Amino acid sequence: MRRDKHFCRAERRHSVMDMKILLIGAAGRLGTAVGKALTDRGHQVLGVTRSSGELRYDIADPAQVTALYDAAGDVDAVASAAGDVPYKPVVDMAPENYESAFRGKVLSQIELVRQGVSRIAERGSFTVITGVLGRDPIPTSSAASMANGAVEAFVRAAAIEIAPQRINAVSPTVFTESLAKYGDFFPGIQPVDVAQVAQAYVRSIEGGQTGRIYSLG
């Protein structure tokens, strides 16, 4: 017996498998791992970058976020694995450096959610990226710590407004794979494998939790 077309679409939208997922920062170390973890589980991943692939958009520009959603069409989930912040001592920071951090990691991800609420599935989800510096800062990290804290506060607030859609944040420490380059900046901080961080995205997207900050490491 042939099932109704609209029923089939609704059924797919409520399935935790075979979801259509928009992945921001797909070409980076974390984005690559997240994309693999999701495709290995049977999901369709639409990778978004600023300079390569079919979907080239800079989410720091609200107009490009709109264009991205127009190009992507209906999606079940949005995952962000990108965010730019400057690193300098506080005395060397200028107002525009903090503005850059806020725009590059906070406003960009907020805009994905603000515009995305009307673009994703009724029970879809958003997963954004923060980081250890929001809870355990290091020298030169004032902009990054500010940005991470702001994103996490937004996640908790947005979660109570957008239900039944969900939103969570992934907050890793330094990646094990990046210790050779960045390890000296994180003395005594437990690293985490990038594959483990990718599994936190899977948990956020396929699970039922909302308003959570998944701290790793």
C-alpha positions in Angstrom: 0.0 0.0 0.0 1.4 3.4 -1.0 1.9 5.7 1.9 0.9 9.4 1.7 3.8 11.6 0.5 3.3 14.1 3.4 3.2 11.2 5.9 6.5 9.9 4.5 8.2 13.3 4.9 6.9 13.7 8.4 8.1 10.2 9.3 11.6 11.0 8.0 11.7 14.3 9.9 11.0 12.4 13.2 13.6 9.7 12.6 17.0 10.0 14.3 18.6 8.4 11.3 18.9 9.6 7.7 18.7 13.2 8.7 19.7 16.1 6.4 22.3 18.1 8.4 23.9 21.5 7.6 27.5 21.5 8.9 29.3 24.8 9.2 33.1 24.7 9.1 33.1 21.3 7.4 36.6 21.5 6.1 38.4 22.1 9.4 39.8 19.4 11.7 36.7 19.2 13.8 34.3 19.7 11.0 35.9 16.9 9.0 35.6 14.5 12.0 32.0 15.6 12.7 31.1 15.1 9.0 32.5 11.6 9.0 30.8 10.6 12.2 27.5 11.8 10.9 27.8 10.2 7.4 29.0 7.0 9.0 25.6 6.9 10.8 23.6 7.3 7.6 23.0 11.0 7.6 23.2 13.4 4.7 25.7 16.1 5.5 25.7 19.4 3.6 29.2 20.9 4.3 29.6 24.7 4.5 32.9 26.5 4.3 34.0 30.0 3.4 36.3 29.1 0.5 35.7 25.6 -0.8 33.0 23.2 -1.8 29.5 23.9 -3.2 28.2 25.8 -0.2 30.5 28.7 0.3 29.2 31.2 2.9 30.6 33.3 5.7 28.1 33.0 8.6 29.5 36.2 10.2 27.4 38.0 7.5 23.7 37.8 8.3 22.8 38.2 4.6 25.0 35.2 3.8 23.3 33.1 6.5 20.0 33.9 4.7 21.4 32.9 1.4 22.8 29.7 2.9 19.4 28.6 4.2 17.8 29.5 0.8 20.4 27.3 -0.9 20.2 24.4 1.5 16.4 24.1 1.6 14.7 21.9 4.3 17.1 20.5 6.9 16.7 18.5 10.1 19.6 19.9 12.0 22.3 22.6 12.0 25.8 22.0 13.4 28.5 24.6 13.8 32.2 23.7 14.1 33.6 27.1 13.3 34.3 30.4 15.1 37.1 33.0 14.9 38.6 34.9 17.8 41.8 36.9 18.3 44.4 36.1 21.0 46.2 39.0 22.7 47.0 40.2 26.2 44.2 42.4 27.5 46.4 45.5 27.4 47.1 44.9 23.7 43.4 44.4 22.8 41.6 47.1 21.0 37.8 47.5 21.0 37.6 46.1 17.5 39.4 42.9 18.6 36.6 42.2 21.0 34.0 43.2 18.5 35.7 40.8 16.0 35.5 37.9 18.5 31.9 38.6 19.3 31.0 38.8 15.6 33.1 35.8 14.6 32.0 33.3 17.2 28.9 34.6 19.0 26.8 36.6 16.6 27.5 34.3 13.7 26.2 31.3 15.6 23.3 33.2 17.1 22.3 34.2 13.6 22.3 30.5 12.5 19.8 29.9 15.2 17.7 33.1 14.9 17.2 32.5 11.2 17.2 28.8 11.4 14.2 28.4 13.7 11.9 28.9 10.8 14.0 26.9 8.4 14.7 23.5 10.1 12.3 20.7 11.0 9.7 21.1 13.7 11.8 18.9 16.1 15.1 19.7 14.6 18.2 20.8 16.5 21.1 23.2 16.6 24.6 22.3 17.9 27.1 25.1 18.3 30.7 25.3 19.4 32.3 26.9 22.4 35.4 25.7 24.2 37.4 25.2 27.4 38.4 28.8 27.6 35.0 29.8 28.7 35.5 27.8 32.0 39.3 27.6 32.3 40.9 30.7 30.6 44.6 31.0 29.7 46.7 34.2 29.2 45.7 36.0 25.9 42.3 34.3 25.9 40.1 37.1 27.2 38.3 37.5 23.8 37.8 33.7 23.4 36.7 33.3 27.0 34.1 36.1 26.5 32.8 34.6 23.3 32.5 31.1 24.7 30.7 32.3 27.8 28.3 34.3 25.7 27.5 31.4 23.4 26.8 29.1 26.3 24.5 31.7 28.0 22.6 32.0 24.7 22.2 28.3 24.4 20.6 28.0 27.9 18.3 30.9 27.2 17.3 29.9 23.6 16.5 26.3 24.7 13.5 27.5 26.8 12.1 29.4 23.9 12.5 27.3 20.7 11.1 24.0 22.0 10.3 21.5 20.5 13.4 22.3 18.6 16.6 21.8 20.6 19.9 23.5 21.0 23.1 22.4 22.7 26.8 23.5 22.8 29.9 21.4 22.5 32.8 22.6 24.7 36.1 20.7 24.1 39.6 21.3 25.5 42.6 21.3 23.2 42.5 18.4 20.7 45.0 15.6 21.2 45.9 15.9 17.5 46.8 19.6 18.0 49.1 19.2 21.0 52.3 19.6 19.0 51.1 23.1 17.9 49.0 24.3 20.8 49.9 22.1 23.8 52.2 24.6 25.4 49.3 27.1 25.7 47.2 24.6 27.8 49.6 23.4 30.6 48.0 20.8 32.8 44.7 20.8 30.8 43.5 17.3 29.7 43.4 17.0 25.9 40.6 15.3 24.0 40.6 13.3 20.8 38.8 15.0 18.0 36.8 11.9 17.3 35.4 12.0 20.9 34.3 15.6 20.3 32.6 14.5 17.1 30.6 12.0 19.1 29.3 14.9 21.3 27.8 16.3 18.1 26.2 13.0 17.4 24.8 12.9 20.9 23.4 16.4 20.5 21.8 15.8 17.1 20.4 12.4 17.7 19.5 12.7 21.3 16.7 14.4 23.2 18.6 16.9 25.4 18.4 20.6 25.1 20.1 23.6 26.7 23.1 21.4 27.5 26.8 22.3 27.4 28.8 19.1 26.6 32.2 19.7 28.2 35.0 17.3 27.0 38.4 16.9 28.4 
